[in-house]
């Protein structure tokens, strides 16, 4: 029997639904896990089912990563495997994030397990899965004011359960990058880091920005780091700049390569249509890059104070982006001062230590409260989480999908 004293000193165990790979969700896990461990909270990255297991990348795996039901397409078996693992490993809290198997398990988890959610993106599906299992949600983490306000106004979230916690970045990893003085070269060093696709990341705005810079006679080099479906289209649109050497594609970077890339970047371009609390932008700020961003209301204007820690322009306004960059080219002392300001502000607001303190406090508050009254749903009444309409498509063999497409 566990005594009260032992219970107080027992690590709190939290299951976090994610996949070890190059993604914002796993970056959050990787950044905050050591800081939470120092506060007596063990965080596990749990990957459930074949679709998510197929995304597993060994290069990102650490000793907290767990893979369950890795060959299963059955949502019920995935949910059962996760529930059993939680019981066997004495898990205290569950954060399903975007794992369909874990979200489908929530109604079946023992009543003693607290359920938390974390809203990381400003789009309908992200909001809906944040509210999955709402009857059991003890707390809802919103990364930015936009996410918080949308959840309350449009998705029925209880304001009293929402906690605003931006992402945190390990400051020491970017210390050398932040020490570098910006704007000392003849040309400006511009950088973009992220997935090369336009739907979310807005990468097809980049060609117009560099065209506008060239028209203004601004000397620059833009290095683009990442991979994605729109790389070929982006290269085609920037063919003349590539041949001149003013644009370079450097490919996907490992986590260890990112600090050097950002340390060599004066101005960071951020063109996303939607985000939650973008890690790439926070890393650039931590490294002392001066960000020039498109406006995402309640997100970029929450993270950046224009004119003090960066600049915010209308999304897709290439001329506006180019005007800001041209002014910084002409005023190198201001560029250097802004670099110092943004790095200093990031170390106050957006470190892994700040985030870990907030998460630790929230989790301990939840564990100090009585668990909500709940009778676990019997497995005979199992239903997949309703916020994943693609569930049945996952069960159709690839060959049959190809055959059925002929009859569209």
N, C-alpha and C positions, 0 to 999 in steps of 0.2 A: 504494500500500500504506500502511495506517495504522500509524505507528510506535507503540511503547509509550508514549512521552511524549504523543503526540496522543491516544491512547486514554484516558489518564488524565485529560486535560482536555476530552475530548469530552463534551457534555451527555448524560446518560442519558435516553433517550426511553421514556416509559411511555404505553401506550394504556389508557384507562379507559372502560369501557362505560357510557354514560349518554345522557340526552337533555336538551338545554337547555330546561328548564321549571321550574315551581314544584314542586320535590320535594326530599326530604332528600338523595338521592344527588347531584343536581346542586348543591345547596347545599354539600355537602362538597367537590366538585370546585372550585366557585367560591371557597370560602374558602381552600383549601390550595394552589391552583395558584401564586399569586404567591410564597408562601413557599418552595415547592419550587423555583421558578425561580431564586430567590436562592441556592439551594444546588446549582445546576448540574443540576437535574432538570426536564425538559420534560414536562408532563402534557397529554395530548390527550383531549378528550371525544369518543368515537366512537359515532355512532348508526348502526345497521345494519338495513336492511330496511324494508319499507313500514309494518308495524304501529308500529314505534318512530318512524319518520320522520313519521308522521301526528301524533305528539305534539309535534313540534318547534315551539318558540315563538321567533320571531325576537327578541323583546324580551330574551331571556336569552342570546343567542348572543355568544360572544367569539371572538377569533382562534385559539383552540385547539380550536374545535368543528368536527368533520368528519362529513359525512353520506355513507354508502356504500350502494349498491344500494337507493336510496330507493323504487323502485317494485316491488321484487322481493318475492314471497311464497315464493320457492324458498329453503329453508334452505340447500341446497347452494350456490346462487349467492351467498347472503349470506356464507356462510363463506369461499368462494373470494375474494370481493371484499375481505373483511377481511384474509385471509392475504396477498393480493397487495399491499394497501396497507401492511401491516406490513413486507414485504420491501422494497418500493420506498422506504419512508421510514426504513429502518434502525432499526426499533423494537427496543428491548432487553427490555422487560418488558410483560406483558399482565395487566390486571386486568379480567376479563370482567364482574364484578358480576352483573347480572340480564339481560344481553343474550343472547338465545337464539342469535343468529347468531354471536356471538363465542365463546360456550361450545361451540358445535358445531364451531368452527374449531380448538379447542385441540389435538386429536390430530394435526392436519395442519400445525401451525406448525413452522418449522425448530427443530432441537434447541438452537441457540444462544439462542433467546428464552426467558427465564424466565417462568414463570406464577405469579402471585400471586392470592390470593382475599381477599375482605373480607366478613365476615359482619355485616350491618347490621340484621337483624330476628330476633326470637325466635319464629319459627314454622317449621313443617316444610318448606315449600317453600324458604324462605330458607336453611335449613341444608343442604338437599339440593343446591341450586345452588352453595353455597359449596364443597361437596366434589366438584363436577363436575370431571372430568379430574384426579382425585386423584393419579394416577401421576406427574403432572408438576408438582404444586404444590410450589414452593420454600418459601413461607411462607403462613400463613393469619392474617389480621388479625381479631381479635375486639375489638369495641368496648367490651364490658363483661364482667365475670366470668361473668354468666349465659350469655352466648353462648359463651364459651370452654368452660365446664363442660359445656354441652349438647352441643357439637360433639365433645368427647372421650368423654363417657359414652354418647351415643346414636347418633353418626354416624361413629365410627371415626377421628376426626382424631388425628394424631400430636401429642402434647403438645409435643414438641420443636420442632415447626414453627409453633406458635401464638404470636403476638405480641399483647399486650394494648395497644391504642392507642385511647383515647377520641377522639371528634371534637374539633376545635378551632375556635374562633370568633375573628374579628379583634377584638381588644380596643379598638383605637382607634375603631372604628365606634360603640361604645357608651359612650365615655368621658363625653360630655355627659349621657347618660341616667343613668349611674351616679353622677354628681355631684349629682343632684337629691335633696333630702331627702324621704323618704317619710313619709306619714301626717300631712301638715300641713293638709289640708282637713277640712271638717266631715264629709264622707262619705269612705268608703274607695273607692279606685279599683281595681276588679278587672278582670283581663284574661284572655282566652283567645285563643290564636293557633294556628290549624291547620285541617286539612281538616274540614269539617262532616259527619262521618259517624260513626255509633256503633260499627260493627263493630270498628274499631281505636281510634279516638280517644275513644270513650266520651262523646260530646257530650250524649247524653240523660240523663246524670247532672246536668247543669247546672241544669235546671229545679228539681229537688228541692233543690239547694244554695241557690238564691236564695229558694225558698219558706221554707227553714229560717232563712235570714238575716232575712227579713221577720218571721217569727214571733218572732225574738229582738229585734226592734226595732233592728237594726244598720243605720245609714244607709250606702248603697252605690250605686255604679253599676257594672254589669258591661258591658264592651265586648267584643264577640265579633268577631274578625277571621278571615276565611276564606270559602271557598265549598265546597259539597259537596252530596251527594244528600239529606242530612237537614236542610237549612236550613229548608224549609217546615214540617217536623214540629217542629223546634225552636222556630220562631216561634209556631206554634200553642200549644205547651205553655207558652210564656212570654208569651202575649198580654196578660195583665193587667199584667205588669211592663213590657212595651213601651209600653203606653198611659200608664203612670205615669212613664215616662222613666228607670226604674232599670235597664233593659237596652237596649242599642243594638247593632245589627248594622252594622258598618262596611265589610263586604265584604272582598275579597281585597286584600292589601297588596303593593306592590312591595318588593323588598329595601331600597330607599332609604327607604321609609316606616316600616319596622319599628322602627328605633331611637327615633323620636319616639313611636310607639305605646307601646313598652315604658317609655320615660322618663316617660310619664304614667300608668303603672300601679304601684300600691302592692303588690298581691298578685296573683300569677300562678297560675291554676288549671290543673292538669295532670291529666287524667282518663283517659288512654289505657289500653286493655287490654293492649297489647303494643307494644314499641318495640325499637330497638337501642340507640342512644345519641342521644336526640332533640335535634336542633339547636334547635328552638323553645325547649325547656327551657333549654338551655345559653345561648342568646341572652338569655333572660329573666334568668338568673342574672348574666350579664355586665353587663346593664343595671341591676342592683341591685334587681330585683323580688324580693319574698319568695315563694318557691314553696310552694304547698300541693298535694301530689301524692298520687295513689293509689299503693299499694305494688305495684311490679313487682320481685319478688325478684331481686337481683343486678344491678339496673339503677337504679331510682330510689334505692334505699338505698345504692348505690355512689356515685351522684353527689351525694347530699344527706345531710348529717349532721343528723338531726332535732333541732330546738331550737337549732341553731347556724347552719345555712345554709338553713333551711326546715323544712317539716313533712311527714311522711308519715302518711297515714291509710289505713284499709282501703278498697280500691277500691269505689266505689259507696256509701260510707257518707256520705250527705249531712249527717247530724247531726254526724259527726266533723269534716267539713270546716267546717261552720258554727260549731262550738264553737271551733276554732282561730282562725277569722277574727274571731269575737266577742271573743276574748281579746286579739287584736292591736288591735282597735278600742279596747278599754279601756286598753291599755298602749301608747300611741303611741311613747314613748321606746324600748321594746323593738323595735317595728316598725322604727324608724329604725336601731337598732343592728344588727338582723338584715340590713337592706338593705346596710349597709356591710360586714358580714361575708361575705355571699354574693358581693358584687361582688369583694371582695379575694381570696376563695378561688378564684373562677373565673379570675382573672388569674394565679394560680399554677398551676392544674391544667389549664385547658381552653382555652388560647389556640391560635391557628393556628400560632404559633411553636413551642409545645411539641409539637403534633402533627407539624409539619413536621420537627422534629429527629428524632422517632421514626421517621417514614416514611423520611426520608433515610438514617438509619442502617441501617434494615432493608434498603432497596433496595441500598445500597452493599455491605452484607454479602453479599447474594445475588449481586451482580455480581462479587464477589471470589472466589466459590466456583465450582468447575467446574460447568458445566451438567449436569443429570442425563443419563445415557445414554438416548437416545430416537431411535427411527427413525420419522419422520413417517408417518402412515397415508396410503396412496395414496387419491386421490379416488375411485377405483373402489370403495373400501370405505367410502364416506361413510355415516355414520348421524347423524341429528339428536341433539342432547343428549337423553337419556332422561328428564330431570327436568322436561320441558315437555309434559305430556299434551295440552295444547290445540293442539299444532302443526297437526294436520290441520284443526281448525276454522278456522284462519286462511286456509286455502287454498280454503274453500268460499265461493263468491260470496254476497253478502248476500241476493239474490233467492232463491237456492236454499235458504238457511237459513230464510227466511220460509216458503217452500213446505213444507219438511220439518216445520216446527213444527206444521202442521195434522194430522200423523199421529202426534203424541205420544199 
